[in-house]
């Protein structure tokens, strides 16, 4: 066998999707602790939202976070489960799933709809999806604040009721966060939150400000080039395919042009022509989504829950364009809004032109 050939151990590692000489595909202990600390810091907000959706005595505690795999995870589940797909489609794109026992999901639906002996039909599965959507929204708000990533978004959660053996979970190892639900009157349940391995690693990397303890970027990111020009790999072995690359490589930073928009004198003169034109300014307290049957069933005294947390800044829009954020105040007997955050002048002028 030639010196450039890969050993059987290295081939097995490549087939398994792991880095040669690197950490297991399941993720590092540093990643686990980082995500556990983040989830613990947002649990109080999740618990408050859960109580608002169900009953004041309800709560959500935890979580306990660990790396696991499908076979091990299935051993923890009852025969039938409610699986809610809430994958991230931007920011940290990848698999994101919530799982509950069928009985727990029914109990949650009963608390949200004030009904007894409910079944997980299509309507009630949408109720579970609504609950998860609320939790995901709270997490995304916290994750955006802590990482600075403004592009984090999730698909609309979708709930299915399936035998656990038919449930679709991430392949290989994945991260599982187990919460304890207090449903009042001594009733309890469990809620599992699952992150695909690439999602958990990317989130942990971002939470650590891009500086993991292992000093390695998430899988799929560039591994860099050594001074000899060969791709970095374990044991100083030649790059894939047995090619040895030698010689000095001159690496220079790429210079990109500024992306800051520049307003010319002519554009500024055009704007001055419309400075006395009235525009509609709106302060948006929050939004929500309701089924048509729920909207038709509204009456006096109906409470509509919005997607904003109490105390969270409201959006200030001009002609439906977000220009600032602020906090609600009372001036004499009228409501007002105090601006706390504003979009840059150039961006606002560009959007309104």
N, C-alpha and C positions, 0 to 999 in steps of 0.2 A: 504494500500500500504506500502511495507517495506521501511526502510530508504535507502536501497541500490538501489532501483528502480529509473530509470531516469524519470524526469518530462516530460510532453508533450512539454514544451518549449525546453528542451534539445534534445529531439528526433527530433523536427523540425529543430533545428540547425544542428544536425548531418546529417539529410537527405539533407539539403541544402548545405552541404559541408563546413560549417563555423565552426570556433573554438568557443566553449562555452565560453561566456564572453569575446570573442576577438573582433577584428575589423571586419567590414563587408567584405564579400568575394570580393567586388569591389576593395579593396585596400585602403591604408591610404593616407592622404594628403601629408605626407612626401614622400611616393613613387611617387606620382604624380609630386611633385615639383622637386624631384631628376631627374626623367626621362625628364621632361620639360627642366630643365637646361642643361642636357646632349644633347638633341636634338637641343636646341638653339645654343649650342657651336659648333655643327657640321653643322649647316644650311648653313654657308658661303661656306663650301667645297661642300655641296650638290648643292647649287645654281650655283657655278662655273661649276660643272660637267654637270648640266642640260643645262646651256648656251652653253657649248661645244658640247653637243649632238644635240642641236636645232639651236638657233640663238643667237648672242651675246647680243641682247636686252632682252632675256628671263631671268627670275629669279624665285627663289623659296623663299618664306618668311614664317616666323612663327617659330614653330607651336603653336597652342593652344591645350593643353593637358587636357583631362578629362576622368573620368571613366564613362562608359555608358553600355547599354545592347542592345540586338538585336532590340527590338521594338522601343526604343528611337532613335537608330542609323538609322533605316530604314526611319524614318520621315524626316531625313536630306537629303536623297538621291533622285535623279530623278528616273524615272520609269525603265530605263535600265542603267546598269553600267558595267564597265570593272573591274574585280576582278583579282588581281595578287597574287597567293599563293607563298610566299617566306619563308616558315617555316625554323626556325633554327633546324638543325639536330645534332648539338653538341655545347658545351659551355653553352648555355641557351636553350636547346631543347624545342620546342613548337610552337604554332601557331603565324605566322607573315604574315600579309596580307596588300596589298595596294589596294585602291579603287579609281576609278575616274568615273565621269559621262561619258557616251558613247561619247558625243560631245567633251569633254575635251580630251579623249583618241585619238579621230580622229584628233584633232588639233595638238596634240603632234606628232603623226605619220606623219602628213603633214609637220611639221617643220623638222623632222628627215630625211624624204625621199625626201623633196623638191617637193612634189606632192600636188595636190588639189583634193577635193571631194573624199577623200579616204574612204574605208569601213574597218570595223574591221574583215577582212577575216583572214585566218590562218597565212599568211605571216605578215600582219600588226599587228596581236596580238603578233607575235614573236618580232616585233620591240618594242612594249610596254614592253615586258619581258626584252629585252636588256636594255632599259632605267632603269627599276627597278633594274636589276642586277647591273648596274653601281652605283646606289644610295646605294644599300645594301652593296656593296663592300666598299664604302667610310665609311658607318656607322660601319661596322665590324672593319675596320682599327682604327677608333676613339675609339670604344668600347674596343678593345684589348689593346690599349695604356692606357686607363684610368682605366681598371680593372686588367690588367696583365694576363687575361685569354687568352692563346694562342690557345685554341681549338675551338674558335667560328667559326662556318661555317653555310652556308645556302644551302638549296636545290636550284637547278636551277629554277628561277621564271617561272611560267606558267600562262598565261593570258586566261581568259574566258570572254565572253560577255553574260550576263544573265539578265533577269528581276530581280529587286532588291529582290523580295520576294523569289527567288530561290537561292540567294547568300548564300554561306556557311560561317557563322561567328562563332567565339568561343561561346560556351554555357555559360550561366550566364553572369556576368559582365566582361567587358574587357576594356583595355585602348585604347583610340583613340587620335591620334595626327593629327590635321587638318592644312595643309599647304595651302598657297595662291600661285597660279601660275600666273606669268605675261608672257603671250605668245606673246607679242609685238603687235603693231598696236592697242592698246587699248583692246586686247582680254585677258580675265582672266579665271581662272578655279580653281578648288579645288582638292587637293590630300589628301586622308586620309591614315594614317598608323595605323594599328591595331596590338596590342600585346595581346595574351592570358593572363589571369590573372596570371598564374604560371610564364610565361616569364617575365612580367613586374615586378613582385615581386622579382624574382631572379636577374634581371638586377639592380634594385634599391638597393638590398642588396649588390651586388658586387660593385656598384659605391660608396656606402658608406663604402667601405673597410670591409664589413661584419659586420657593426655596425649600424643597423637600429635604428631610434629613439625609437622604441618600444622594442629594445633589444631582438627581437625574430627572429629566422632564418626563411627563406622562408618556405611556406607550403610544407610538404613532407619531410622536414629535421627532424632530431631527436629533440624531445622536451625535452629530458633530463630526469633524474631520481631524485626524491626528496630524502632527507636524510632518509626517512622512506621506500624507495624502491618503492613507488607507482608512477605511471605516473602522471606528473603534469597536473592538470585540474582545471577548475574554481570552486570556492567555497569550495575547500578542499574535494570534493566528492570522494567516492571510485572509483577505476578504473572500466572500462567497464566490465559488467558481475556481478557487486556487490561484488567483492572479495576485502577484506580488507587485505593489506599487512603491516606488522609491523616488528619491529626489525631493528637494525642498519646494514647498508650496507657499506662494505669497498670497496671504489672505487679507483682503481689505474690506472695510465696511462699505455697504452700498449707500450712495447718497440719493435720497428721494426728495422731490420737490415738495414745498410746503403745501399742505392741504387746506390751510386757512383761507376762507373766501375773502376776496378783495373787492370792495365796492369802488367803482370808478367815480370821477367827478360828475360824469354824465348821468350815471345811475342815481347819485345822490340828488342831482337836480330834478330828476323825474319823481323821486319820492316826495320832494318838497311840494309838488303840485297837488298832492292828495292829503297833506297833513291835516286839513280841516274837514276831512270826510269822516262821518260817524261810522263806527263799526260796533258790532254786537260783542259785548264781553260777558262771558258766562263763568260762574264758579260751580264746578262739578263736585258734589259731595262724594259720589261713588256710583257704581253701576252694579247690576245683577242680571241674571238670566232666569226667566221663568217659563214654564210650560204654558201653553195657551189655556189649558183647563185651570191652571192656578191663577192666571190673570183674570179669567172670567169669574172665578170664585171670590175675588177680592170684594171687600165691603168696608163700611166704616169700622175703624178699630183694627184693621189688618196691619200688621207690622211687616215691613219689607226690609230685609237685611241686605246691606250693601257690601261691596268687596273691600271696603276700607276699614282699618282698625280705628278704634276710638283714639283720638289724638293725632292720627296720621295726617300729614298735610293734604289739603284739598287741591284740586287742579284748577288753574285759571286759564281759560281759553278765550281766544279772539277769533271769531268766525270759525269755531270748532278746531282751532289750532292751539296746541299747548304752548303757552308762553312763560308760565311761572307756576310756582306752588306757594301755598300760604296757609295760615291758620285762621279759623273762624273767630271773630270777636263780636261784641255787642256794643254798638254806638248809640247811646240813649236807648231807644226802643227798637232800633233797627239792627239787622245783622250786617256785618261787614267782614272783610278778609284782610289780614295783614300779610303782605308779601314776605316770604322767608327765603325763597330761592327763585332765581330768574334766569331764563335762557339768555344767552349772549345777544347783544344788540345786532350783530351781523347776522346771526342765524334767524332772529325774528324778522328782520327786514327782508332777508332772502326768501323766507317762507311766505311773506305777505305780498311780495312783488308779483 
